Amino acid sequence: QVQLVESGGGSVQAGGSLTLSCAGSGYSYSNYGCMGWFRQAPGKEREGVARIYRFGSTTYADSVKGRFTISKDNAKNTLYLQMNNLKPEDTAMYYCAAAVWGAPSSDYCPTDYWGQGTQVTVSS
């Protein structure tokens, strides 16, 4: 059974940093076609933040480019999201996601598994 468990959320002031982690079990991170982070703010739809494909290519939402970095450690079966220069508009529940198959050439990453989320709150 696949499980994804996020951690690292919290409350920070604008300009601060947080690192989110997503520890998994039930499937090797080295075999996922792609993994990613999504977020959902109150009253808004869930949006993709960053993706990392099996062989390391990454994509980012325009709103976080240059501030957020996605990475993964296959040996530890852990996905990370380093978030710097946080802004109040980054406030949201952040979710880890994984897909057995992904297509980096078309940035296609159909999610098969979700974590339960971790809250990030940025105050001005």
Disulfide bonds with the S-S distance in Angstrom:
Cys22-Cys96 2.11
Cys34-Cys109 1.81
